[in-house]
Amino acid sequence: MVGTRKSRKVASRAESTMTYPLLLLLVAFFEVETLAYLAVNVVASRLRNVSLFTTKDRIVPPLPRSIWLYLSFFPYCFLAAFDGGSLRRTGRLLGCVALEAMVSYRSFLKFPSAYPRPTVRAEEPGLDAAWRSLHQADPPANTFPSVHVGHSYLLALALSHHLPRRHSDALLLWASLITASTLTTKQHYLIDLAGGVVAAEAIVTHVYEPWEEGRLEWRVAWGHLERLFQRLDGMARDPERAVLRADERHPRLRKFLGTLSSHASLADLYAATDGRHRLLRQGRRLARLLGRGGRLMSLLTSPLPGSLEFAGQFEAAVHQLNDGRLAAYLKENEQELRQALQLLFELEATAVEAGVTTPVK
């Protein structure tokens, strides 16, 4: 028994030693990307404003508490990157994330649009503070296509080739919830979500998968990227056609959407994805690594105001997460979250309610 405990401690130390350098790499990577995003945001906000608002954007009402789903995008990206399994695969994942970001930046500058955000007042002090911080840190430009949606689905679809089905379903479910939250937090137009999905699918299909299989030809991949540019341009010029056909999605996403449609409850689907336990464990592991980052982590994150505060908040919050609380949250917000996904993918399991809210001004 003593030998077993000792071997577990040794394994734990080895695991920590291997993952801490990866965490530093991820922090540096996402910091550079965030700084680039903010720089593009400044430029795009000074250009002409292209209206991407449609009648369907009025349907989903604001859901203040969904900001926690929206903000979960940041730890989600870290946790998904940890699932790469090897430094080479993680490098390919990050390369594709960077490529998808550059595709998005191109559209931000070609079709600059600022979302008319509503003023949000929340009764909970922590919730109200989160909203103020979000609006201060992230100006309302850089909408089409959504980086939140693009990165989330890109990572989930890429990793679905290497992970067990139930674990990849957990990632796809969380990517879908983050996607829904971009509507319920009124951060994005519906067309932004569609553009993010299309960009993610194209890069996974024509860059990541051939790269992993040793058959990537960059000249061929560039031809597919040029077609992606044309498709995104067409979508931005006709935002009313934002709905994506579920049967035309990436095969892995298509299967997941079928699973989503067959479950009457998001909480039930969450419970059916065994990978959720790994997500929670990975979250606690990430919190521990962030907590012991010390001076080096401070230096890496110093260019981004509020980044250390975020790390501290995440470390404190992740230890309170459990299956029961997450399931209760999904049940509480079932209608709005599912409604947002139905608007994007035309899911057939549950009809969208016809109620229309007041347009955002």
C-alpha positions as CSV (number, residue, x, y, z in Angstrom):
1,M,0.0,0.0,0.0
2,V,2.8,2.4,0.9
3,G,4.6,1.6,-2.4
4,T,1.4,2.3,-4.3
5,R,0.9,5.7,-2.6
6,K,4.5,6.6,-3.3
7,S,4.2,5.7,-7.0
8,R,1.1,7.8,-7.2
9,K,2.9,10.8,-5.7
10,V,5.8,10.3,-8.2
11,A,3.3,10.0,-11.1
12,S,1.5,13.1,-9.9
13,R,4.8,15.1,-9.7
14,A,5.8,13.9,-13.2
15,E,2.4,14.9,-14.6
16,S,2.7,18.3,-13.0
17,T,6.2,18.8,-14.3
18,M,5.1,17.9,-17.8
19,T,2.0,20.0,-17.8
20,Y,3.4,23.2,-16.3
21,P,5.6,24.1,-19.2
22,L,2.6,23.4,-21.5
23,L,0.5,25.8,-19.4
24,L,3.2,28.5,-19.8
25,L,3.2,27.9,-23.6
26,L,-0.6,28.1,-23.7
27,V,-0.7,31.3,-21.6
28,A,1.9,32.9,-23.9
29,F,0.0,31.7,-27.1
30,F,-3.4,32.9,-26.0
31,E,-2.0,36.2,-24.7
32,V,-0.5,37.0,-28.0
33,E,-3.7,36.1,-29.7
34,T,-5.7,38.2,-27.3
35,L,-3.5,41.2,-27.9
36,A,-3.9,40.8,-31.7
37,Y,-7.6,40.5,-31.2
38,L,-7.8,43.8,-29.2
39,A,-5.6,45.5,-31.8
40,V,-7.9,44.5,-34.6
41,N,-10.9,45.5,-32.5
42,V,-9.5,49.1,-32.2
43,V,-9.0,49.3,-35.9
44,A,-12.4,47.8,-36.8
45,S,-14.2,50.0,-34.4
46,R,-13.0,53.1,-36.4
47,L,-14.2,51.8,-39.8
48,R,-17.7,52.0,-41.2
49,N,-20.3,49.9,-39.3
50,V,-21.9,47.0,-41.3
51,S,-25.3,46.1,-40.0
52,L,-25.6,42.3,-39.4
53,F,-28.7,42.5,-37.3
54,T,-31.7,40.3,-38.5
55,T,-35.2,39.6,-37.3
56,K,-34.0,36.3,-35.7
57,D,-31.6,38.2,-33.5
58,R,-34.7,39.5,-31.6
59,I,-36.0,36.1,-30.7
60,V,-33.5,35.0,-27.9
61,P,-33.8,37.2,-24.8
62,P,-30.8,38.3,-22.8
63,L,-29.9,35.8,-20.1
64,P,-27.6,37.6,-17.6
65,R,-26.5,34.4,-15.8
66,S,-25.3,32.9,-19.1
67,I,-22.2,35.2,-18.8
68,W,-20.6,32.3,-16.9
69,L,-21.0,30.1,-19.9
70,Y,-19.6,32.8,-22.1
71,L,-16.6,33.3,-19.9
72,S,-16.0,29.6,-19.6
73,F,-14.5,29.9,-23.1
74,F,-11.1,30.8,-21.7
75,P,-10.6,27.8,-19.4
76,Y,-12.3,25.6,-22.1
77,C,-9.6,26.5,-24.6
78,F,-6.9,25.6,-22.0
79,L,-8.6,22.3,-21.0
80,A,-9.1,21.3,-24.7
81,A,-5.5,22.0,-25.5
82,F,-4.3,19.8,-22.6
83,D,-6.2,17.0,-24.3
84,G,-3.9,17.1,-27.3
85,G,-2.0,14.2,-25.8
86,S,1.4,15.1,-27.3
87,L,3.4,18.3,-27.9
88,R,3.2,17.7,-31.7
89,R,-0.5,17.4,-31.7
90,T,-0.9,20.4,-29.4
91,G,1.3,22.4,-31.7
92,R,-1.0,21.5,-34.7
93,L,-4.1,22.4,-32.6
94,L,-2.6,25.8,-31.8
95,G,-1.5,26.3,-35.4
96,C,-5.1,25.7,-36.6
97,V,-6.4,28.0,-33.8
98,A,-4.1,30.7,-35.0
99,L,-5.1,30.2,-38.6
100,E,-8.8,30.4,-37.7
101,A,-8.1,33.6,-35.8
102,M,-6.5,35.2,-38.8
103,V,-9.4,34.1,-41.0
104,S,-11.7,35.9,-38.5
105,Y,-9.5,39.0,-38.3
106,R,-9.8,39.3,-42.1
107,S,-13.5,39.4,-41.9
108,F,-13.5,41.8,-38.9
109,L,-11.7,44.3,-41.0
110,K,-13.6,43.6,-44.2
111,F,-17.1,43.6,-42.5
112,P,-16.6,45.7,-39.4
113,S,-19.7,45.6,-37.2
114,A,-20.3,46.7,-33.6
115,Y,-23.0,44.9,-31.7
116,P,-25.6,47.3,-30.0
117,R,-25.1,45.8,-26.5
118,P,-27.9,46.3,-24.0
119,T,-27.1,47.6,-20.5
120,V,-27.1,44.7,-18.1
121,R,-27.9,45.1,-14.4
122,A,-27.7,42.0,-12.2
123,E,-28.8,41.7,-8.6
124,E,-25.9,39.4,-7.7
125,P,-22.7,41.6,-7.0
126,G,-20.4,39.1,-8.5
127,L,-22.6,38.8,-11.6
128,D,-22.8,42.5,-12.0
129,A,-19.1,42.9,-11.7
130,A,-18.5,40.2,-14.3
131,W,-20.7,42.1,-16.8
132,R,-18.9,45.4,-16.2
133,S,-15.5,43.8,-16.6
134,L,-16.6,42.1,-19.8
135,H,-17.9,45.3,-21.4
136,Q,-14.8,47.2,-20.3
137,A,-12.3,44.6,-21.5
138,D,-14.0,43.6,-24.8
139,P,-15.3,46.5,-27.1
140,P,-18.3,45.6,-29.1
141,A,-16.5,45.3,-32.5
142,N,-15.0,42.1,-34.0
143,T,-18.3,40.3,-34.4
144,F,-18.3,38.3,-37.6
145,P,-17.3,35.5,-37.4
146,S,-17.4,34.7,-33.7
147,V,-14.0,33.7,-32.3
148,H,-15.7,32.2,-29.3
149,V,-17.7,29.9,-31.6
150,G,-14.9,29.2,-34.1
151,H,-12.3,28.3,-31.5
152,S,-14.7,26.2,-29.4
153,Y,-15.9,24.0,-32.3
154,L,-12.5,23.8,-33.9
155,L,-10.9,22.3,-30.8
156,A,-13.8,20.0,-30.1
157,L,-14.0,18.7,-33.7
158,A,-10.2,18.3,-34.0
159,L,-10.0,16.4,-30.7
160,S,-13.0,14.2,-31.6
161,H,-10.6,12.2,-33.8
162,H,-8.5,11.2,-30.8
163,L,-10.8,11.0,-27.8
164,P,-13.5,8.5,-26.7
165,R,-16.9,9.3,-28.0
166,R,-18.4,10.3,-24.7
167,H,-15.5,12.6,-23.9
168,S,-15.6,14.3,-27.3
169,D,-19.4,14.7,-26.8
170,A,-18.6,16.5,-23.6
171,L,-16.4,18.9,-25.5
172,L,-18.9,19.4,-28.3
173,L,-21.7,20.0,-25.7
174,W,-19.6,22.6,-24.0
175,A,-18.7,24.2,-27.3
176,S,-22.4,24.3,-28.1
177,L,-23.3,25.9,-24.8
178,I,-20.6,28.6,-25.3
179,T,-22.0,29.2,-28.8
180,A,-25.5,29.6,-27.4
181,S,-24.2,32.0,-24.7
182,T,-22.9,34.4,-27.4
183,L,-26.6,35.1,-28.2
184,T,-28.0,35.1,-24.7
185,T,-25.3,37.5,-23.5
186,K,-26.0,39.7,-26.6
187,Q,-22.3,39.7,-27.6
188,H,-22.9,38.4,-31.2
189,Y,-25.3,38.3,-34.1
190,L,-26.7,35.0,-35.3
191,I,-24.7,35.3,-38.5
192,D,-21.5,35.5,-36.3
193,L,-22.2,32.1,-34.9
194,A,-22.8,30.6,-38.3
195,G,-19.6,32.1,-39.6
196,G,-17.6,30.7,-36.6
197,V,-19.0,27.2,-37.3
198,V,-18.2,27.3,-41.0
199,A,-14.7,28.6,-40.4
200,A,-14.0,25.9,-37.8
201,E,-15.3,23.1,-40.0
202,A,-13.3,24.2,-43.0
203,I,-10.0,24.4,-41.1
204,V,-10.5,21.1,-39.3
205,T,-11.5,19.3,-42.6
206,H,-8.9,20.8,-44.9
207,V,-6.0,21.6,-42.6
208,Y,-6.0,19.7,-39.3
209,E,-7.2,16.3,-40.5
210,P,-4.8,16.1,-43.5
211,W,-2.0,17.5,-41.2
212,E,-2.6,14.7,-38.7
213,E,-2.8,12.1,-41.4
214,G,0.4,13.2,-43.1
215,R,-1.3,14.2,-46.4
216,L,-1.4,18.0,-46.0
217,E,-0.5,20.0,-49.1
218,W,-0.5,23.7,-48.3
219,R,-1.2,24.7,-51.9
220,V,-4.4,22.6,-51.8
221,A,-5.3,23.8,-48.3
222,W,-4.9,27.5,-49.5
223,G,-7.4,26.8,-52.3
224,H,-9.9,25.6,-49.7
225,L,-9.2,28.7,-47.6
226,E,-9.9,31.0,-50.5
227,R,-13.2,29.3,-50.9
228,L,-13.8,29.8,-47.2
229,F,-13.1,33.5,-47.6
230,Q,-15.7,33.6,-50.5
231,R,-18.3,31.8,-48.4
232,L,-17.8,34.0,-45.4
233,D,-18.0,37.1,-47.6
234,G,-21.3,35.9,-49.0
235,M,-22.7,35.2,-45.5
236,A,-21.8,38.7,-44.3
237,R,-23.6,40.2,-47.3
238,D,-26.7,38.2,-46.6
239,P,-27.0,37.8,-42.8
240,E,-30.7,36.7,-43.0
241,R,-29.5,33.3,-44.3
242,A,-27.6,32.5,-41.1
243,V,-29.2,29.1,-40.4
244,L,-27.0,26.1,-40.9
245,R,-28.4,22.8,-42.1
246,A,-27.6,20.1,-39.6
247,D,-27.2,17.4,-42.3
248,E,-24.5,19.5,-44.0
249,R,-22.2,19.8,-41.0
250,H,-18.9,18.1,-40.3
251,P,-19.6,14.4,-39.8
252,R,-18.7,14.5,-36.1
253,L,-20.7,17.6,-35.5
254,R,-23.6,16.1,-37.4
255,K,-23.6,13.0,-35.2
256,F,-23.5,15.2,-32.1
257,L,-26.4,17.3,-33.3
258,G,-28.4,14.1,-33.7
259,T,-27.6,13.2,-30.2
260,L,-28.6,16.7,-29.0
261,S,-31.9,16.4,-30.8
262,S,-32.7,13.1,-29.3
263,H,-32.3,14.4,-25.7
264,A,-35.2,16.3,-24.3
265,S,-33.0,17.9,-21.7
266,L,-29.5,19.5,-21.9
267,A,-28.9,18.3,-18.4
268,D,-29.7,14.7,-19.4
269,L,-27.3,15.0,-22.3
270,Y,-24.6,16.4,-19.9
271,A,-25.2,13.4,-17.6
272,A,-24.8,11.0,-20.6
273,T,-21.3,12.3,-21.4
274,D,-18.8,10.5,-19.2
275,G,-16.2,12.9,-20.3
276,R,-17.7,15.6,-18.0
277,H,-15.8,14.0,-15.1
278,R,-12.5,14.5,-16.9
279,L,-13.4,18.1,-17.7
280,L,-14.0,18.8,-14.1
281,R,-10.8,17.1,-13.1
282,Q,-8.8,18.9,-15.7
283,G,-10.4,22.2,-14.4
284,R,-9.1,21.6,-10.9
285,R,-5.7,20.6,-12.3
286,L,-5.5,23.8,-14.3
287,A,-6.6,25.8,-11.2
288,R,-3.7,24.3,-9.3
289,L,-1.2,25.1,-12.0
290,L,-2.4,28.6,-12.3
291,G,-2.3,29.0,-8.5
292,R,1.4,28.0,-8.4
293,G,2.4,30.2,-11.4
294,G,4.1,32.8,-9.2
295,R,6.2,35.5,-10.7
296,L,6.7,33.9,-14.1
297,M,2.9,33.7,-14.6
298,S,2.7,37.4,-13.5
299,L,5.2,38.4,-16.1
300,L,3.5,36.5,-18.9
301,T,0.1,37.9,-18.2
302,S,1.2,41.5,-17.3
303,P,0.2,43.0,-20.7
304,L,-3.4,42.0,-20.2
305,P,-5.2,44.0,-17.5
306,G,-7.3,41.8,-15.2
307,S,-5.7,38.5,-16.3
308,L,-4.3,37.7,-12.9
309,E,-7.7,38.5,-11.3
310,F,-9.4,36.2,-13.7
311,A,-6.9,33.4,-12.9
312,G,-7.7,33.9,-9.2
313,Q,-11.4,33.9,-9.8
314,F,-11.2,30.8,-11.9
315,E,-9.1,29.0,-9.2
316,A,-11.7,29.9,-6.6
317,A,-14.7,29.0,-8.7
318,V,-13.6,25.7,-10.2
319,H,-13.4,24.0,-6.8
320,Q,-17.1,24.7,-6.3
321,L,-18.1,23.0,-9.6
322,N,-19.8,19.7,-9.4
323,D,-22.2,17.7,-11.5
324,G,-25.2,18.7,-9.5
325,R,-24.7,22.5,-9.8
326,L,-23.9,22.3,-13.5
327,A,-27.0,20.1,-14.1
328,A,-29.2,22.5,-12.2
329,Y,-27.8,25.5,-14.2
330,L,-28.6,23.7,-17.5
331,K,-32.2,22.9,-16.3
332,E,-32.8,26.5,-15.2
333,N,-31.7,27.9,-18.6
334,E,-32.8,25.0,-20.8
335,Q,-35.3,27.0,-22.9
336,E,-33.1,29.9,-23.9
337,L,-30.0,27.9,-24.5
338,R,-31.8,25.3,-26.7
339,Q,-33.7,28.0,-28.5
340,A,-30.4,29.7,-29.5
341,L,-29.0,26.4,-30.8
342,Q,-32.3,25.7,-32.7
343,L,-32.0,29.1,-34.4
344,L,-28.5,28.3,-35.6
345,F,-28.9,24.6,-36.6
346,E,-32.6,24.1,-37.1
347,L,-32.8,21.3,-34.6
348,E,-36.1,19.4,-35.0
349,A,-36.5,17.8,-31.6
350,T,-38.0,20.8,-29.9
351,A,-39.8,23.6,-31.8
352,V,-38.7,27.2,-31.2
353,E,-41.2,29.2,-29.2
354,A,-42.6,32.1,-31.3
355,G,-42.3,34.7,-28.6
356,V,-40.3,37.8,-29.8
357,T,-38.6,40.1,-27.4
358,T,-37.9,43.8,-27.8
359,P,-35.1,44.5,-30.2
360,V,-31.7,45.4,-28.7
361,K,-31.0,49.1,-29.0
